[in-house]
Amino acid sequence: MLGYDRQMERAVHDRGGWPVDAAIDRSEHELADWELLTDALVGALNREGVMNVDELRRGIESMPPDEYERASYYERWLYSLETVLTEKGMLEPGELDRRLGG
Amino acid sequence: MRYRVGERVRVAARAHEGHHRTPGYLKGKTGTIERAHASFPNPETRAYGGDGLPEQPLYLVGFVQRDVWYGYQGRASDRIYADVFEHWLEEAQ
């Protein structure tokens, strides 16, 4: 069985070589509209100099580990978008929930 | 660029709380400089809204798979390659 040095505590996203019991899910799915829009939004914010890819990554890495595990790829992007735009004062804390929750 | 192609380097085995692009499975591992890419803005400061300056030298480092994974069953010549910034590298003893 393959192993690696566990000399360092590793964050949840830093998972190269983590042993897993289940086979890795390699299935693809048709992207939903919200996923395409999320991708477009991140691209637009990057081009406008509002938020760069390293901030996107850092926001994803700041997710609580259990939420990270549950979230899909673009759910992680959305989490990061909300985190970073709130830091920058472009969103009020809880603003998205209020506007989307009605 | 501090290191040259062919030099042996060790990836720093340090913890780092913030964003960084050095994979955990390579920390503490020794490899060989395969290519000195160029210098690039530092993602560790860009991730917090900084400008990433000064730019940091980036290298392609090759590692023997058997040095990285215990019990690796592949060929002894198998390598794994990763881009690593200079400030994560130390001269190998």
N, CA and C atoms of all chains as a GROMACS GRO file, in nm:
protein
  585
    1MET      N    1   0.084  -0.119   0.000
    1MET     CA    2   0.000   0.000   0.000
    1MET      C    3   0.088   0.124   0.000
    2LEU      N    4   0.044   0.221  -0.078
    2LEU     CA    5   0.119   0.344  -0.091
    2LEU      C    6   0.107   0.429   0.036
    3GLY      N    7   0.215   0.488   0.077
    3GLY     CA    8   0.208   0.575   0.194
    3GLY      C    9   0.289   0.699   0.172
    4TYR      N   10   0.278   0.794   0.262
    4TYR     CA   11   0.358   0.915   0.252
    4TYR      C   12   0.387   0.965   0.392
    5ASP      N   13   0.485   1.053   0.404
    5ASP     CA   14   0.521   1.109   0.534
    5ASP      C   15   0.408   1.194   0.588
    6ARG      N   16   0.364   1.166   0.706
    6ARG     CA   17   0.265   1.251   0.769
    6ARG      C   18   0.335   1.345   0.867
    7GLN      N   19   0.448   1.398   0.825
    7GLN     CA   20   0.523   1.483   0.918
    7GLN      C   21   0.459   1.620   0.932
    8MET      N   22   0.379   1.659   0.832
    8MET     CA   23   0.319   1.791   0.836
    8MET      C   24   0.168   1.779   0.847
    9GLU      N   25   0.110   1.865   0.929
    9GLU     CA   26  -0.035   1.879   0.928
    9GLU      C   27  -0.074   1.941   0.795
   10ARG      N   28  -0.170   1.881   0.726
   10ARG     CA   29  -0.207   1.933   0.596
   10ARG      C   30  -0.351   1.980   0.594
   11ALA      N   31  -0.372   2.094   0.529
   11ALA     CA   32  -0.508   2.147   0.519
   11ALA      C   33  -0.591   2.058   0.427
   12VAL      N   34  -0.723   2.076   0.435
   12VAL     CA   35  -0.815   1.983   0.369
   12VAL      C   36  -0.799   1.982   0.217
   13HIS      N   37  -0.759   2.096   0.161
   13HIS     CA   38  -0.747   2.103   0.015
   13HIS      C   39  -0.617   2.040  -0.035
   14ASP      N   40  -0.521   2.021   0.056
   14ASP     CA   41  -0.385   1.980   0.017
   14ASP      C   42  -0.380   1.828   0.019
   15ARG      N   43  -0.445   1.764  -0.081
   15ARG     CA   44  -0.475   1.623  -0.062
   15ARG      C   45  -0.402   1.527  -0.154
   16GLY      N   46  -0.304   1.575  -0.227
   16GLY     CA   47  -0.227   1.483  -0.309
   16GLY      C   48  -0.172   1.368  -0.226
   17GLY      N   49  -0.206   1.245  -0.264
   17GLY     CA   50  -0.153   1.129  -0.194
   17GLY      C   51  -0.231   1.086  -0.072
   18TRP      N   52  -0.342   1.155  -0.041
   18TRP     CA   53  -0.422   1.109   0.072
   18TRP      C   54  -0.478   0.972   0.039
   19PRO      N   55  -0.466   0.879   0.134
   19PRO     CA   56  -0.529   0.749   0.110
   19PRO      C   57  -0.682   0.762   0.118
   20VAL      N   58  -0.752   0.694   0.029
   20VAL     CA   59  -0.898   0.692   0.032
   20VAL      C   60  -0.945   0.547   0.020
   21ASP      N   61  -1.061   0.521   0.077
   21ASP     CA   62  -1.118   0.386   0.069
   21ASP      C   63  -1.196   0.369  -0.060
   22ALA      N   64  -1.277   0.471  -0.091
   22ALA     CA   65  -1.362   0.460  -0.209
   22ALA      C   66  -1.285   0.501  -0.334
   23ALA      N   67  -1.328   0.450  -0.447
   23ALA     CA   68  -1.269   0.492  -0.574
   23ALA      C   69  -1.301   0.639  -0.598
   24ILE      N   70  -1.210   0.708  -0.663
   24ILE     CA   71  -1.233   0.848  -0.696
   24ILE      C   72  -1.343   0.860  -0.801
   25ASP      N   73  -1.439   0.948  -0.774
   25ASP     CA   74  -1.551   0.968  -0.866
   25ASP      C   75  -1.502   1.053  -0.984
   26ARG      N   76  -1.492   0.991  -1.099
   26ARG     CA   77  -1.444   1.063  -1.218
   26ARG      C   78  -1.558   1.097  -1.313
   27SER      N   79  -1.680   1.080  -1.267
   27SER     CA   80  -1.792   1.106  -1.357
   27SER      C   81  -1.805   1.256  -1.386
   28GLU      N   82  -1.852   1.287  -1.504
   28GLU     CA   83  -1.874   1.426  -1.545
   28GLU      C   84  -2.022   1.455  -1.540
   29HIS      N   85  -2.057   1.582  -1.529
   29HIS     CA   86  -2.198   1.616  -1.540
   29HIS      C   87  -2.212   1.740  -1.626
   30GLU      N   88  -2.329   1.751  -1.687
   30GLU     CA   89  -2.361   1.872  -1.764
   30GLU      C   90  -2.363   1.988  -1.667
   31LEU      N   91  -2.295   2.098  -1.701
   31LEU     CA   92  -2.292   2.211  -1.609
   31LEU      C   93  -2.428   2.281  -1.604
   32ALA      N   94  -2.471   2.310  -1.482
   32ALA     CA   95  -2.596   2.384  -1.464
   32ALA      C   96  -2.572   2.532  -1.493
   33ASP      N   97  -2.681   2.606  -1.517
   33ASP     CA   98  -2.668   2.749  -1.549
   33ASP      C   99  -2.590   2.824  -1.440
   34TRP      N  100  -2.621   2.793  -1.313
   34TRP     CA  101  -2.553   2.867  -1.205
   34TRP      C  102  -2.403   2.839  -1.205
   35GLU      N  103  -2.364   2.721  -1.252
   35GLU     CA  104  -2.221   2.690  -1.256
   35GLU      C  105  -2.152   2.770  -1.367
   36LEU      N  106  -2.219   2.778  -1.482
   36LEU     CA  107  -2.164   2.859  -1.592
   36LEU      C  108  -2.155   3.006  -1.551
   37LEU      N  109  -2.259   3.053  -1.481
   37LEU     CA  110  -2.260   3.194  -1.438
   37LEU      C  111  -2.151   3.221  -1.335
   38THR      N  112  -2.130   3.124  -1.247
   38THR     CA  113  -2.025   3.140  -1.146
   38THR      C  114  -1.889   3.150  -1.213
   39ASP      N  115  -1.866   3.066  -1.312
   39ASP     CA  116  -1.740   3.069  -1.386
   39ASP      C  117  -1.722   3.205  -1.456
   40ALA      N  118  -1.832   3.253  -1.519
   40ALA     CA  119  -1.825   3.381  -1.589
   40ALA      C  120  -1.800   3.496  -1.492
   41LEU      N  121  -1.863   3.489  -1.376
   41LEU     CA  122  -1.849   3.595  -1.276
   41LEU      C  123  -1.706   3.604  -1.225
   42VAL      N  124  -1.647   3.489  -1.196
   42VAL     CA  125  -1.508   3.488  -1.149
   42VAL      C  126  -1.416   3.543  -1.259
   43GLY      N  127  -1.442   3.506  -1.383
   43GLY     CA  128  -1.361   3.558  -1.494
   43GLY      C  129  -1.373   3.709  -1.506
   44ALA      N  130  -1.496   3.760  -1.493
   44ALA     CA  131  -1.517   3.905  -1.505
   44ALA      C  132  -1.451   3.980  -1.391
   45LEU      N  133  -1.463   3.928  -1.270
   45LEU     CA  134  -1.402   3.994  -1.154
   45LEU      C  135  -1.249   3.995  -1.167
   46ASN      N  136  -1.194   3.888  -1.224
   46ASN     CA  137  -1.050   3.880  -1.246
   46ASN      C  138  -1.006   3.984  -1.350
   47ARG      N  139  -1.080   3.989  -1.461
   47ARG     CA  140  -1.042   4.084  -1.567
   47ARG      C  141  -1.054   4.229  -1.520
   48GLU      N  142  -1.150   4.256  -1.433
   48GLU     CA  143  -1.169   4.393  -1.383
   48GLU      C  144  -1.073   4.426  -1.268
   49GLY      N  145  -0.989   4.329  -1.230
   49GLY     CA  146  -0.893   4.354  -1.123
   49GLY      C  147  -0.953   4.358  -0.985
   50VAL      N  148  -1.073   4.300  -0.970
   50VAL     CA  149  -1.140   4.301  -0.839
   50VAL      C  150  -1.089   4.187  -0.751
   51MET      N  151  -1.067   4.071  -0.814
   51MET     CA  152  -1.035   3.951  -0.736
   51MET      C  153  -0.952   3.859  -0.822
   52ASN      N  154  -0.835   3.817  -0.773
   52ASN     CA  155  -0.749   3.733  -0.856
   52ASN      C  156  -0.762   3.584  -0.819
   53VAL      N  157  -0.698   3.501  -0.897
   53VAL     CA  158  -0.712   3.356  -0.880
   53VAL      C  159  -0.652   3.309  -0.748
   54ASP      N  160  -0.550   3.378  -0.698
   54ASP     CA  161  -0.491   3.338  -0.570
   54ASP      C  162  -0.586   3.368  -0.455
   55GLU      N  163  -0.659   3.479  -0.467
   55GLU     CA  164  -0.762   3.509  -0.366
   55GLU      C  165  -0.874   3.405  -0.373
   56LEU      N  166  -0.910   3.365  -0.495
   56LEU     CA  167  -1.012   3.261  -0.511
   56LEU      C  168  -0.968   3.133  -0.440
   57ARG      N  169  -0.843   3.094  -0.465
   57ARG     CA  170  -0.790   2.972  -0.403
   57ARG      C  171  -0.791   2.986  -0.250
   58ARG      N  172  -0.742   3.099  -0.204
   58ARG     CA  173  -0.731   3.118  -0.058
   58ARG      C  174  -0.870   3.115   0.007
   59GLY      N  175  -0.968   3.173  -0.059
   59GLY     CA  176  -1.104   3.169  -0.006
   59GLY      C  177  -1.157   3.026   0.003
   60ILE      N  178  -1.126   2.947  -0.098
   60ILE     CA  179  -1.168   2.806  -0.097
   60ILE      C  180  -1.099   2.733   0.019
   61GLU      N  181  -0.970   2.761   0.036
   61GLU     CA  182  -0.893   2.692   0.139
   61GLU      C  183  -0.936   2.731   0.280
   62SER      N  184  -1.009   2.843   0.291
   62SER     CA  185  -1.053   2.889   0.423
   62SER      C  186  -1.183   2.822   0.466
   63MET      N  187  -1.240   2.738   0.378
   63MET     CA  188  -1.366   2.672   0.414
   63MET      C  189  -1.345   2.577   0.531
   64PRO      N  190  -1.444   2.570   0.623
   64PRO     CA  191  -1.437   2.465   0.726
   64PRO      C  192  -1.427   2.330   0.656
   65PRO      N  193  -1.340   2.240   0.706
   65PRO     CA  194  -1.313   2.116   0.635
   65PRO      C  195  -1.438   2.035   0.601
   66ASP      N  196  -1.538   2.031   0.690
   66ASP     CA  197  -1.656   1.949   0.659
   66ASP      C  198  -1.737   2.011   0.546
   67GLU      N  199  -1.744   2.145   0.545
   67GLU     CA  200  -1.814   2.211   0.435
   67GLU      C  201  -1.739   2.191   0.303
   68TYR      N  202  -1.607   2.198   0.311
   68TYR     CA  203  -1.525   2.176   0.192
   68TYR      C  204  -1.555   2.038   0.132
   69GLU      N  205  -1.561   1.938   0.221
   69GLU     CA  206  -1.583   1.800   0.174
   69GLU      C  207  -1.719   1.786   0.107
   70ARG      N  208  -1.820   1.855   0.161
   70ARG     CA  209  -1.956   1.841   0.107
   70ARG      C  210  -1.975   1.918  -0.022
   71ALA      N  211  -1.900   2.028  -0.038
   71ALA     CA  212  -1.928   2.121  -0.147
   71ALA      C  213  -1.880   2.066  -0.281
   72SER      N  214  -1.953   2.103  -0.385
   72SER     CA  215  -1.910   2.070  -0.520
   72SER      C  216  -1.807   2.174  -0.565
   73TYR      N  217  -1.752   2.151  -0.682
   73TYR     CA  218  -1.646   2.239  -0.734
   73TYR      C  219  -1.690   2.386  -0.735
   74TYR      N  220  -1.803   2.413  -0.801
   74TYR     CA  221  -1.844   2.553  -0.813
   74TYR      C  222  -1.910   2.606  -0.685
   75GLU      N  223  -1.959   2.519  -0.600
   75GLU     CA  224  -2.003   2.565  -0.467
   75GLU      C  225  -1.885   2.622  -0.390
   76ARG      N  226  -1.768   2.562  -0.408
   76ARG     CA  227  -1.647   2.615  -0.343
   76ARG      C  228  -1.612   2.753  -0.401
   77TRP      N  229  -1.627   2.767  -0.531
   77TRP     CA  230  -1.600   2.898  -0.592
   77TRP      C  231  -1.695   3.003  -0.535
   78LEU      N  232  -1.824   2.966  -0.523
   78LEU     CA  233  -1.922   3.061  -0.470
   78LEU      C  234  -1.890   3.100  -0.326
   79TYR      N  235  -1.852   3.002  -0.246
   79TYR     CA  236  -1.815   3.028  -0.107
   79TYR      C  237  -1.701   3.130  -0.104
   80SER      N  238  -1.602   3.109  -0.190
   80SER     CA  239  -1.487   3.198  -0.192
   80SER      C  240  -1.524   3.337  -0.241
   81LEU      N  241  -1.606   3.342  -0.346
   81LEU     CA  242  -1.653   3.471  -0.398
   81LEU      C  243  -1.717   3.553  -0.287
   82GLU      N  244  -1.809   3.490  -0.215
   82GLU     CA  245  -1.880   3.561  -0.108
   82GLU      C  246  -1.782   3.605   0.001
   83THR      N  247  -1.689   3.517   0.038
   83THR     CA  248  -1.591   3.548   0.142
   83THR      C  249  -1.506   3.668   0.103
   84VAL      N  250  -1.449   3.663  -0.018
   84VAL     CA  251  -1.354   3.767  -0.058
   84VAL      C  252  -1.425   3.899  -0.086
   85LEU      N  253  -1.542   3.894  -0.152
   85LEU     CA  254  -1.614   4.019  -0.182
   85LEU      C  255  -1.667   4.084  -0.054
   86THR      N  256  -1.698   4.003   0.047
   86THR     CA  257  -1.739   4.058   0.176
   86THR      C  258  -1.620   4.126   0.244
   87GLU      N  259  -1.504   4.063   0.239
   87GLU     CA  260  -1.381   4.124   0.294
   87GLU      C  261  -1.355   4.260   0.230
   88LYS      N  262  -1.379   4.267   0.100
   88LYS     CA  263  -1.349   4.390   0.027
   88LYS      C  264  -1.458   4.495   0.042
   89GLY      N  265  -1.564   4.459   0.115
   89GLY     CA  266  -1.670   4.555   0.138
   89GLY      C  267  -1.767   4.569   0.022
   90MET      N  268  -1.756   4.481  -0.077
   90MET     CA  269  -1.847   4.489  -0.190
   90MET      C  270  -1.978   4.419  -0.162
   91LEU      N  271  -1.977   4.331  -0.064
   91LEU     CA  272  -2.099   4.268  -0.014
   91LEU      C  273  -2.106   4.293   0.136
   92GLU      N  274  -2.228   4.317   0.187
   92GLU     CA  275  -2.248   4.322   0.331
   92GLU      C  276  -2.250   4.178   0.383
   93PRO      N  277  -2.202   4.157   0.507
   93PRO     CA  278  -2.216   4.022   0.562
   93PRO      C  279  -2.363   3.979   0.559
   94GLY      N  280  -2.388   3.862   0.506
   94GLY     CA  281  -2.526   3.810   0.501
   94GLY      C  282  -2.612   3.868   0.389
   95GLU      N  283  -2.556   3.959   0.310
   95GLU     CA  284  -2.635   4.026   0.206
   95GLU      C  285  -2.694   3.927   0.105
   96LEU      N  286  -2.611   3.833   0.061
   96LEU     CA  287  -2.659   3.737  -0.039
   96LEU      C  288  -2.775   3.654   0.017
   97ASP      N  289  -2.759   3.607   0.140
   97ASP     CA  290  -2.865   3.527   0.200
   97ASP      C  291  -2.995   3.606   0.208
   98ARG      N  292  -2.983   3.734   0.248
   98ARG     CA  293  -3.104   3.816   0.260
   98ARG      C  294  -3.171   3.835   0.125
   99ARG      N  295  -3.089   3.862   0.022
   99ARG     CA  296  -3.149   3.892  -0.108
   99ARG      C  297  -3.201   3.766  -0.178
  100LEU      N  298  -3.136   3.654  -0.150
  100LEU     CA  299  -3.178   3.531  -0.217
  100LEU      C  300  -3.286   3.459  -0.139
  101GLY      N  301  -3.283   3.477  -0.006
  101GLY     CA  302  -3.378   3.405   0.078
  101GLY      C  303  -3.514   3.472   0.080
  102GLY      N  304  -3.522   3.597   0.035
  102GLY     CA  305  -3.649   3.666   0.032
  102GLY      C  306  -3.688   3.715   0.170
  103MET      N  307   1.836   3.390  -1.016
  103MET     CA  308   1.794   3.255  -0.977
  103MET      C  309   1.909   3.191  -0.898
  104ARG      N  310   1.875   3.145  -0.779
  104ARG     CA  311   1.978   3.096  -0.689
  104ARG      C  312   2.027   2.956  -0.727
  105TYR      N  313   1.938   2.872  -0.778
  105TYR     CA  314   1.973   2.733  -0.807
  105TYR      C  315   1.989   2.709  -0.957
  106ARG      N  316   2.073   2.611  -0.991
  106ARG     CA  317   2.097   2.578  -1.131
  106ARG      C  318   2.044   2.438  -1.162
  107VAL      N  319   2.018   2.416  -1.289
  107VAL     CA  320   1.972   2.284  -1.333
  107VAL      C  321   2.071   2.177  -1.288
  108GLY      N  322   2.018   2.071  -1.231
  108GLY     CA  323   2.102   1.960  -1.184
  108GLY      C  324   2.133   1.967  -1.036
  109GLU      N  325   2.109   2.083  -0.972
  109GLU     CA  326   2.138   2.094  -0.829
  109GLU      C  327   2.035   2.018  -0.747
  110ARG      N  328   2.081   1.961  -0.636
  110ARG     CA  329   1.991   1.890  -0.545
  110ARG      C  330   1.935   1.989  -0.445
  111VAL      N  331   1.805   1.984  -0.427
  111VAL     CA  332   1.738   2.077  -0.334
  111VAL      C  333   1.638   1.999  -0.248
  112ARG      N  334   1.613   2.055  -0.130
  112ARG     CA  335   1.515   1.997  -0.039
  112ARG      C  336   1.401   2.096  -0.024
  113VAL      N  337   1.279   2.045  -0.028
  113VAL     CA  338   1.163   2.130  -0.006
  113VAL      C  339   1.150   2.154   0.145
  114ALA      N  340   1.138   2.279   0.184
  114ALA     CA  341   1.129   2.312   0.327
  114ALA      C  342   1.014   2.236   0.392
  115ALA      N  343   1.042   2.181   0.509
  115ALA     CA  344   0.941   2.102   0.580
  115ALA      C  345   0.873   2.191   0.684
  116ARG      N  346   0.831   2.308   0.641
  116ARG     CA  347   0.771   2.399   0.739
  116ARG      C  348   0.621   2.409   0.720
  117ALA      N  349   0.556   2.431   0.832
  117ALA     CA  350   0.412   2.455   0.826
  117ALA      C  351   0.392   2.597   0.774
  118HIS      N  352   0.282   2.620   0.709
  118HIS     CA  353   0.251   2.754   0.659
  118HIS      C  354   0.100   2.769   0.665
  119GLU      N  355   0.056   2.860   0.747
  119GLU     CA  356  -0.087   2.872   0.771
  119GLU      C  357  -0.163   2.922   0.649
  120GLY      N  358  -0.106   3.018   0.580
  120GLY     CA  359  -0.180   3.083   0.473
  120GLY      C  360  -0.171   3.010   0.341
  121HIS      N  361  -0.224   3.074   0.238
  121HIS     CA  362  -0.222   3.016   0.105
  121HIS      C  363  -0.079   2.998   0.055
  122HIS      N  364  -0.050   2.880   0.006
  122HIS     CA  365   0.078   2.855  -0.060
  122HIS      C  366   0.058   2.738  -0.153
  123ARG      N  367   0.147   2.728  -0.251
  123ARG     CA  368   0.125   2.631  -0.357
  123ARG      C  369   0.221   2.514  -0.351
  124THR      N  370   0.286   2.496  -0.236
  124THR     CA  371   0.379   2.384  -0.218
  124THR      C  372   0.302   2.264  -0.166
  125PRO      N  373   0.295   2.154  -0.243
  125PRO     CA  374   0.215   2.041  -0.197
  125PRO      C  375   0.273   1.976  -0.072
  126GLY      N  376   0.184   1.941   0.021
  126GLY     CA  377   0.227   1.881   0.147
  126GLY      C  378   0.309   1.754   0.129
  127TYR      N  379   0.277   1.677   0.025
  127TYR     CA  380   0.347   1.548   0.008
  127TYR      C  381   0.491   1.565  -0.038
  128LEU      N  382   0.530   1.687  -0.075
  128LEU     CA  383   0.670   1.710  -0.114
  128LEU      C  384   0.752   1.778  -0.006
  129LYS      N  385   0.686   1.825   0.100
  129LYS     CA  386   0.761   1.894   0.205
  129LYS      C  387   0.859   1.799   0.271
  130GLY      N  388   0.983   1.844   0.282
  130GLY     CA  389   1.088   1.761   0.339
  130GLY      C  390   1.155   1.668   0.240
  131LYS      N  391   1.104   1.663   0.117
  131LYS     CA  392   1.159   1.572   0.016
  131LYS      C  393   1.271   1.640  -0.063
  132THR      N  394   1.367   1.558  -0.106
  132THR     CA  395   1.480   1.609  -0.183
  132THR      C  396   1.464   1.571  -0.329
  133GLY      N  397   1.488   1.669  -0.416
  133GLY     CA  398   1.478   1.646  -0.559
  133GLY      C  399   1.587   1.720  -0.633
  134THR      N  400   1.571   1.727  -0.764
  134THR     CA  401   1.672   1.787  -0.851
  134THR      C  402   1.609   1.898  -0.935
  135ILE      N  403   1.677   2.010  -0.945
  135ILE     CA  404   1.629   2.120  -1.029
  135ILE      C  405   1.633   2.074  -1.175
  136GLU      N  406   1.518   2.074  -1.240
  136GLU     CA  407   1.509   2.032  -1.380
  136GLU      C  408   1.509   2.152  -1.474
  137ARG      N  409   1.453   2.261  -1.427
  137ARG     CA  410   1.439   2.379  -1.512
  137ARG      C  411   1.423   2.500  -1.420
  138ALA      N  412   1.490   2.608  -1.455
  138ALA     CA  413   1.468   2.735  -1.384
  138ALA      C  414   1.372   2.815  -1.471
  139HIS      N  415   1.245   2.820  -1.432
  139HIS     CA  416   1.143   2.880  -1.519
  139HIS      C  417   1.170   3.029  -1.541
  140ALA      N  418   1.144   3.108  -1.437
  140ALA     CA  419   1.153   3.254  -1.441
  140ALA      C  420   1.099   3.301  -1.306
  141SER      N  421   1.081   3.431  -1.291
  141SER     CA  422   1.022   3.483  -1.167
  141SER      C  423   0.877   3.526  -1.193
  142PHE      N  424   0.794   3.505  -1.092
  142PHE     CA  425   0.651   3.534  -1.104
  142PHE      C  426   0.601   3.602  -0.975
  143PRO      N  427   0.493   3.679  -0.987
  143PRO     CA  428   0.434   3.738  -0.866
  143PRO      C  429   0.404   3.630  -0.762
  144ASN      N  430   0.423   3.665  -0.637
  144ASN     CA  431   0.412   3.568  -0.528
  144ASN      C  432   0.266   3.544  -0.490
  145PRO      N  433   0.215   3.422  -0.515
  145PRO     CA  434   0.074   3.394  -0.484
  145PRO      C  435   0.044   3.403  -0.335
  146GLU      N  436   0.148   3.391  -0.252
  146GLU     CA  437   0.124   3.392  -0.108
  146GLU      C  438   0.083   3.530  -0.058
  147THR      N  439   0.122   3.636  -0.129
  147THR     CA  440   0.075   3.770  -0.091
  147THR      C  441  -0.041   3.814  -0.179
  148ARG      N  442  -0.040   3.772  -0.307
  148ARG     CA  443  -0.154   3.803  -0.394
  148ARG      C  444  -0.285   3.746  -0.340
  149ALA      N  445  -0.274   3.637  -0.269
  149ALA     CA  446  -0.394   3.572  -0.215
  149ALA      C  447  -0.463   3.658  -0.109
  150TYR      N  448  -0.394   3.760  -0.060
  150TYR     CA  449  -0.451   3.848   0.043
  150TYR      C  450  -0.462   3.991  -0.008
  151GLY      N  451  -0.470   4.005  -0.139
  151GLY     CA  452  -0.491   4.137  -0.196
  151GLY      C  453  -0.364   4.214  -0.226
  152GLY      N  454  -0.247   4.154  -0.199
  152GLY     CA  455  -0.121   4.221  -0.227
  152GLY      C  456  -0.086   4.216  -0.376
  153ASP      N  457   0.022   4.285  -0.413
  153ASP     CA  458   0.060   4.289  -0.554
  153ASP      C  459   0.156   4.174  -0.593
  154GLY      N  460   0.197   4.094  -0.495
  154GLY     CA  461   0.282   3.979  -0.526
  154GLY      C  462   0.427   4.014  -0.553
  155LEU      N  463   0.463   4.140  -0.529
  155LEU     CA  464   0.602   4.182  -0.553
  155LEU      C  465   0.680   4.179  -0.423
  156PRO      N  466   0.810   4.151  -0.425
  156PRO     CA  467   0.887   4.120  -0.546
  156PRO      C  468   0.850   3.983  -0.602
  157GLU      N  469   0.869   3.969  -0.734
  157GLU     CA  470   0.845   3.840  -0.796
  157GLU      C  471   0.942   3.736  -0.739
  158GLN      N  472   0.896   3.612  -0.736
  158GLN     CA  473   0.976   3.503  -0.679
  158GLN      C  474   1.017   3.404  -0.788
  159PRO      N  475   1.144   3.361  -0.784
  159PRO     CA  476   1.190   3.262  -0.883
  159PRO      C  477   1.117   3.129  -0.866
  160LEU      N  478   1.081   3.070  -0.980
  160LEU     CA  479   1.008   2.943  -0.979
  160LEU      C  480   1.087   2.837  -1.056
  161TYR      N  481   1.091   2.717  -1.001
  161TYR     CA  482   1.167   2.608  -1.062
  161TYR      C  483   1.080   2.487  -1.085
  162LEU      N  484   1.117   2.409  -1.186
  162LEU     CA  485   1.061   2.275  -1.201
  162LEU      C  486   1.155   2.180  -1.128
  163VAL      N  487   1.102   2.108  -1.031
  163VAL     CA  488   1.184   2.016  -0.951
  163VAL      C  489   1.134   1.874  -0.975
  164GLY      N  490   1.229   1.784  -0.999
  164GLY     CA  491   1.196   1.643  -1.020
  164GLY      C  492   1.231   1.560  -0.897
  165PHE      N  493   1.141   1.470  -0.861
  165PHE     CA  494   1.160   1.383  -0.744
  165PHE      C  495   1.146   1.238  -0.789
  166VAL      N  496   1.226   1.151  -0.728
  166VAL     CA  497   1.211   1.008  -0.753
  166VAL      C  498   1.085   0.961  -0.680
  167GLN      N  499   0.996   0.896  -0.754
  167GLN     CA  500   0.868   0.854  -0.692
  167GLN      C  501   0.891   0.772  -0.565
  168ARG      N  502   0.991   0.685  -0.568
  168ARG     CA  503   1.016   0.600  -0.451
  168ARG      C  504   1.061   0.681  -0.329
  169ASP      N  505   1.113   0.801  -0.354
  169ASP     CA  506   1.151   0.887  -0.241
  169ASP      C  507   1.028   0.956  -0.182
  170VAL      N  508   0.923   0.969  -0.263
  170VAL     CA  509   0.805   1.044  -0.220
  170VAL      C  510   0.704   0.953  -0.151
  171TRP      N  511   0.685   0.833  -0.206
  171TRP     CA  512   0.581   0.742  -0.155
  171TRP      C  513   0.643   0.616  -0.099
  172TYR      N  514   0.610   0.582   0.024
  172TYR     CA  515   0.651   0.452   0.079
  172TYR      C  516   0.584   0.342  -0.002
  173GLY      N  517   0.658   0.237  -0.027
  173GLY     CA  518   0.596   0.121  -0.090
  173GLY      C  519   0.562   0.143  -0.235
  174TYR      N  520   0.622   0.242  -0.300
  174TYR     CA  521   0.594   0.266  -0.442
  174TYR      C  522   0.640   0.146  -0.524
  175GLN      N  523   0.549   0.093  -0.606
  175GLN     CA  524   0.577  -0.033  -0.676
  175GLN      C  525   0.623  -0.012  -0.820
  176GLY      N  526   0.621   0.111  -0.866
  176GLY     CA  527   0.659   0.137  -1.004
  176GLY      C  528   0.810   0.127  -1.025
  177ARG      N  529   0.852   0.167  -1.143
  177ARG     CA  530   0.993   0.157  -1.177
  177ARG      C  531   1.077   0.255  -1.095
  178ALA      N  532   1.200   0.216  -1.071
  178ALA     CA  533   1.291   0.301  -0.993
  178ALA      C  534   1.317   0.434  -1.064
  179SER      N  535   1.300   0.433  -1.196
  179SER     CA  536   1.330   0.555  -1.272
  179SER      C  537   1.211   0.652  -1.276
  180ASP      N  538   1.095   0.611  -1.223
  180ASP     CA  539   0.977   0.699  -1.226
  180ASP      C  540   1.003   0.827  -1.146
  181ARG      N  541   0.958   0.938  -1.204
  181ARG     CA  542   0.975   1.068  -1.138
  181ARG      C  543   0.841   1.138  -1.128
  182ILE      N  544   0.833   1.231  -1.033
  182ILE     CA  545   0.720   1.323  -1.027
  182ILE      C  546   0.778   1.464  -1.029
  183TYR      N  547   0.712   1.551  -1.104
  183TYR     CA  548   0.765   1.686  -1.123
  183TYR      C  549   0.667   1.789  -1.067
  184ALA      N  550   0.721   1.893  -1.006
  184ALA     CA  551   0.634   1.998  -0.952
  184ALA      C  552   0.706   2.132  -0.965
  185ASP      N  553   0.626   2.236  -0.984
  185ASP     CA  554   0.679   2.372  -0.982
  185ASP      C  555   0.685   2.420  -0.837
  186VAL      N  556   0.803   2.465  -0.794
  186VAL     CA  557   0.821   2.508  -0.654
  186VAL      C  558   0.893   2.642  -0.654
  187PHE      N  559   0.842   2.735  -0.573
  187PHE     CA  560   0.907   2.866  -0.561
  187PHE      C  561   1.036   2.855  -0.480
  188GLU      N  562   1.130   2.945  -0.513
  188GLU     CA  563   1.264   2.940  -0.452
  188GLU      C  564   1.262   2.948  -0.300
  189HIS      N  565   1.169   3.028  -0.246
  189HIS     CA  566   1.170   3.044  -0.100
  189HIS      C  567   1.120   2.919  -0.027
  190TRP      N  568   1.077   2.819  -0.103
  190TRP     CA  569   1.042   2.690  -0.041
  190TRP      C  570   1.156   2.588  -0.057
  191LEU      N  571   1.267   2.628  -0.117
  191LEU     CA  572   1.376   2.534  -0.143
  191LEU      C  573   1.498   2.563  -0.055
  192GLU      N  574   1.567   2.456  -0.019
  192GLU     CA  575   1.693   2.467   0.056
  192GLU      C  576   1.795   2.381  -0.015
  193GLU      N  577   1.924   2.415   0.004
  193GLU     CA  578   2.027   2.328  -0.051
  193GLU      C  579   2.021   2.194   0.019
  194ALA      N  580   2.024   2.086  -0.059
  194ALA     CA  581   2.020   1.952   0.002
  194ALA      C  582   2.153   1.924   0.069
  195GLN      N  583   2.148   1.857   0.182
  195GLN     CA  584   2.271   1.826   0.257
  195GLN      C  585   2.352   1.721   0.182
   0.00000   0.00000   0.00000
